[in-house]
């Protein structure tokens, strides 16, 4: 059963000066994946019977070097008998924010957003790749280069030049989480979740000119995260998320 919600909630992306990434203490420099063909954001729930197929698609795509994948667990199905252990109100607010910018009346799970521009109801890795290729050929590609590196001393985010204005957002996530679901629609299943977001943080603003942001390692060592994606994302007048111009992941 495709689950649909019609109540809209305003989204507010926090603009915080500090960053708390958990990649542990980097013993050697880590370099982000370069030139991704696109970014795939999945809104999912452990309590949704239709979601495991989409979760598997994201698991497959997460192994690729040329696609940035992010998973957001929403909280509006927690009343169904199993409370999603990765869910957060902020993830739900982001999904509603997309609904506003994309002109979608309802939100649902599983829902996939491609490059911040289009939603998709597909749950197949190959079809998702085909949609990304179509966006690339149609001029809706990730157009601004974004790279990131992490050393024992600092994280460095480098953004190329281009046109427009956008926020620099870090999506902190857990690269792999295995959950045994004991009740609800997915009772008895053991599901692997990839790149499940635990926090979104705005760390800078881009005005079309090349930009470098450095974040001290002292602010990046808090426990709980082991990966992140860097998004260069536009927004509407109300702060709702819009087109993603560039992305990288660590």
Backbone torsions as a table, in degrees:
resi	resn	phi	psi	omega
1	UNK	NA	123.0	178.7
2	UNK	-73.9	122.8	-174.1
3	UNK	-92.3	130.1	-174.5
4	UNK	-128.2	141.1	176.6
5	UNK	-126.3	138.6	-175.8
6	UNK	-111.7	-8.8	-178.4
7	UNK	-80.2	128.1	179.1
8	UNK	-93.0	139.9	176.3
9	UNK	-126.2	133.6	179.4
10	UNK	-69.3	142.8	179.2
11	UNK	-105.2	139.2	174.7
12	UNK	-128.3	116.8	178.0
13	UNK	-84.5	120.1	-177.1
14	UNK	-66.7	133.5	176.0
15	UNK	-105.8	96.0	-175.0
16	UNK	-111.2	146.6	-176.4
17	UNK	-82.6	-26.6	-176.2
18	UNK	-106.3	158.9	179.6
19	UNK	-122.7	142.4	178.2
20	UNK	-128.2	80.5	179.9
21	UNK	-92.4	140.9	174.8
22	UNK	-111.2	92.6	167.0
23	UNK	-117.3	15.3	-176.2
24	UNK	71.0	-160.4	175.8
25	UNK	-94.8	115.5	-175.9
26	UNK	-73.4	121.6	179.2
27	UNK	-86.9	-21.4	175.8
28	UNK	-144.7	157.4	-176.0
29	UNK	-66.3	134.4	175.2
30	UNK	-107.7	135.0	-177.3
31	UNK	-113.5	138.5	-178.2
32	UNK	-69.5	159.5	171.2
33	UNK	-64.4	141.6	-174.4
34	UNK	-106.8	151.0	172.6
35	UNK	47.8	57.5	176.8
36	UNK	-65.6	148.7	178.6
37	UNK	-76.2	-18.3	178.9
38	UNK	176.3	174.5	178.4
39	UNK	-123.7	133.9	-178.9
40	UNK	-115.5	121.9	176.6
41	UNK	-113.6	123.8	179.4
42	UNK	-109.8	129.5	171.4
43	UNK	-102.0	121.6	-170.2
44	UNK	-140.9	174.8	176.5
45	UNK	-153.6	140.2	176.6
46	UNK	-66.8	-18.0	-179.0
47	UNK	-96.3	9.3	-176.7
48	UNK	-105.3	121.2	-175.5
49	UNK	-68.9	-22.0	179.3
50	UNK	-87.4	-6.9	-171.9
51	UNK	-80.6	-31.9	-175.8
52	UNK	-55.0	-35.2	178.6
53	UNK	-64.0	-42.9	177.4
54	UNK	-67.3	-36.5	176.9
55	UNK	-60.6	-39.5	178.8
56	UNK	-67.9	-35.6	177.7
57	UNK	-63.7	-42.7	178.1
58	UNK	-66.6	-37.0	177.8
59	UNK	-60.3	-40.2	178.8
60	UNK	-69.1	-43.8	-178.4
61	UNK	-67.7	-30.2	-178.4
62	UNK	-64.9	-19.3	178.3
63	UNK	-81.1	-9.4	-177.7
64	UNK	-86.0	146.5	178.3
65	UNK	-84.1	-13.6	-172.4
66	UNK	-109.3	11.0	176.7
67	UNK	-132.2	132.1	173.2
68	UNK	-93.8	125.8	-179.1
69	UNK	-120.4	140.7	178.1
70	UNK	-138.5	140.8	178.9
71	UNK	-121.3	129.2	177.7
72	UNK	-115.3	121.3	176.8
73	UNK	-93.3	121.0	-177.7
74	UNK	-89.8	163.3	-173.4
75	UNK	-110.0	1.7	-172.2
76	UNK	-81.7	-3.0	173.9
77	UNK	-105.9	10.4	-175.8
78	UNK	-66.3	-17.7	-177.9
79	UNK	-81.0	-6.3	-172.1
80	UNK	-79.9	0.2	177.4
81	UNK	123.7	-13.8	175.9
82	UNK	-139.9	119.4	179.3
83	UNK	-85.1	119.2	-179.3
84	UNK	-58.6	120.5	-174.9
85	UNK	-73.7	-10.8	180.0
86	UNK	-112.7	5.0	-173.2
87	UNK	-76.4	154.9	178.6
88	UNK	-152.3	144.6	178.3
89	UNK	-59.4	-38.0	-178.2
90	UNK	-62.3	-33.8	177.2
91	UNK	-66.4	-41.1	176.8
92	UNK	-63.0	-41.9	-179.9
93	UNK	-63.3	-36.4	177.9
94	UNK	-65.9	-39.6	179.0
95	UNK	-64.0	-43.1	176.9
96	UNK	-64.7	-34.9	176.7
97	UNK	-61.7	-43.2	175.7
98	UNK	-61.5	-40.3	179.9
99	UNK	-57.5	-37.1	-180.0
100	UNK	-71.4	-46.2	-178.0
101	UNK	-71.6	-29.0	-178.9
102	UNK	-92.6	-3.9	179.1
103	UNK	70.5	33.9	180.0
104	UNK	-96.7	129.1	-177.3
105	UNK	-72.2	-38.2	-175.2
106	UNK	-121.2	153.8	167.3
107	UNK	-110.6	159.9	-174.5
108	UNK	-160.1	168.7	172.8
109	UNK	-127.7	140.4	-6.6
110	UNK	-78.2	141.5	175.0
111	UNK	-128.1	132.4	-179.9
112	UNK	-113.3	135.3	175.5
113	UNK	-114.5	129.4	-178.4
114	UNK	-109.6	121.7	178.3
115	UNK	55.1	21.3	-179.5
116	UNK	71.2	9.5	-171.5
117	UNK	-113.3	-36.2	-173.2
118	UNK	-137.9	144.8	173.0
119	UNK	-98.2	154.6	-178.0
120	UNK	-138.9	143.6	-179.3
121	UNK	-104.9	13.0	-179.7
122	UNK	-82.8	150.9	179.2
123	UNK	-131.2	35.8	-178.4
124	UNK	-127.7	128.3	-175.1
125	UNK	-59.6	-41.0	180.0
126	UNK	-63.9	-41.5	179.4
127	UNK	-68.8	-35.3	177.1
128	UNK	-64.4	-43.1	177.1
129	UNK	-60.7	-40.3	179.6
130	UNK	-63.6	-38.9	177.7
131	UNK	-65.7	-40.6	177.6
132	UNK	-63.3	-40.6	178.5
133	UNK	-63.0	-38.2	178.6
134	UNK	-64.9	-40.6	177.5
135	UNK	-64.0	-40.8	179.7
136	UNK	-61.8	-46.1	-178.9
137	UNK	-70.0	-25.7	-179.2
138	UNK	-90.7	8.3	177.1
139	UNK	84.7	13.3	179.6
140	UNK	-111.0	36.9	-179.8
141	UNK	-79.8	172.5	168.8
142	UNK	-74.1	110.3	-167.0
143	UNK	-98.9	-12.7	-176.7
144	UNK	-114.6	125.5	-179.6
145	UNK	-68.4	132.7	177.3
146	UNK	-130.6	128.4	174.9
147	UNK	-131.8	158.0	178.5
148	UNK	-146.8	150.2	175.7
149	UNK	-141.7	149.7	-180.0
150	UNK	-127.7	123.6	176.7
151	UNK	-119.6	172.4	176.7
152	UNK	-59.5	-19.9	-176.6
153	UNK	-96.4	-34.8	-171.5
154	UNK	-165.4	163.8	166.3
155	UNK	-103.3	135.0	177.6
156	UNK	-119.7	125.7	176.9
157	UNK	-112.0	125.5	-179.6
158	UNK	-118.8	129.0	-178.1
159	UNK	-124.9	133.1	-179.5
160	UNK	-78.1	-178.0	179.0
161	UNK	-90.3	166.9	-176.7
162	UNK	177.8	-153.2	-178.8
163	UNK	-122.7	140.0	175.4
164	UNK	108.0	-169.9	178.3
165	UNK	-131.9	146.9	-178.0
166	UNK	-160.2	160.3	173.7
167	UNK	-90.5	149.2	171.4
168	UNK	-100.2	113.1	-172.5
169	UNK	-119.5	136.6	171.9
170	UNK	-106.9	126.6	173.5
171	UNK	-102.9	106.5	179.1
172	UNK	-82.7	138.9	-178.1
173	UNK	-149.6	166.9	171.9
174	UNK	-97.2	122.7	-173.0
175	UNK	-63.0	-36.2	-178.1
176	UNK	-149.7	124.1	177.4
177	UNK	-133.7	125.2	178.5
178	UNK	-103.9	126.9	-176.6
179	UNK	-123.9	129.3	171.2
180	UNK	-94.0	116.0	-175.6
181	UNK	-94.3	119.7	-169.2
182	UNK	-101.4	-15.8	178.1
183	UNK	-143.8	177.1	176.8
184	UNK	82.7	-165.1	-173.1
185	UNK	-64.8	-28.2	-179.2
186	UNK	-106.2	27.3	-178.6
187	UNK	-53.1	133.1	177.0
188	UNK	88.7	-6.8	-178.6
189	UNK	-90.4	146.8	171.5
190	UNK	-113.4	115.6	-171.4
191	UNK	-119.1	136.1	176.1
192	UNK	-96.0	123.6	178.7
193	UNK	-107.5	131.5	-179.0
194	UNK	-107.8	136.4	172.5
195	UNK	54.2	48.9	-179.9
196	UNK	-78.6	118.9	-173.8
197	UNK	-69.7	135.0	174.7
198	UNK	-113.1	-16.7	179.3
199	UNK	-165.9	143.1	171.0
200	UNK	-114.5	138.1	-177.1
201	UNK	-143.9	128.3	175.6
202	UNK	-87.1	124.3	-174.5
203	UNK	-117.2	0.2	178.9
204	UNK	-179.6	175.8	178.3
205	UNK	-130.1	144.0	-177.6
206	UNK	-120.5	132.8	-176.9
207	UNK	-115.8	20.7	179.8
208	UNK	101.7	-14.7	178.7
209	UNK	-97.2	150.2	178.7
210	UNK	-54.0	140.4	-172.1
211	UNK	-141.4	139.2	172.8
212	UNK	-124.2	130.3	178.6
213	UNK	-119.7	130.5	177.4
214	UNK	-117.4	132.2	-179.7
215	UNK	-121.5	127.4	-176.7
216	UNK	-63.5	143.9	179.4
217	UNK	-61.5	-27.5	179.4
218	UNK	-61.6	-26.0	178.9
219	UNK	-91.0	-2.2	-174.0
220	UNK	-111.1	7.7	-170.4
221	UNK	-105.0	5.0	-179.3
222	UNK	-66.1	136.9	-176.1
223	UNK	-71.6	154.2	174.3
224	UNK	122.4	-17.5	179.7
225	UNK	-125.8	150.2	176.0
226	UNK	-134.6	13.2	176.6
227	UNK	-167.1	168.9	178.0
228	UNK	-159.6	161.3	170.9
229	UNK	-121.1	142.1	176.2
230	UNK	-106.7	125.1	-176.9
231	UNK	-117.0	133.1	168.7
232	UNK	-103.1	102.0	-167.1
233	UNK	-128.7	132.5	174.5
234	UNK	-79.8	170.6	178.6
235	UNK	-149.5	163.2	178.2
236	UNK	-87.4	-176.1	-175.6
237	UNK	-62.6	-21.2	-179.9
238	UNK	-99.1	6.4	178.5
239	UNK	85.6	8.0	178.8
240	UNK	-75.5	145.1	-174.2
241	UNK	-67.1	141.1	-180.0
242	UNK	-127.4	-144.1	-175.2
243	UNK	-62.7	138.1	173.9
244	UNK	-94.8	119.3	-175.0
245	UNK	-88.5	-25.7	-179.9
246	UNK	-163.0	158.3	-178.0
247	UNK	-158.1	156.1	174.4
248	UNK	-151.7	163.8	178.4
249	UNK	-140.6	150.6	177.0
250	UNK	-123.8	NA	NA
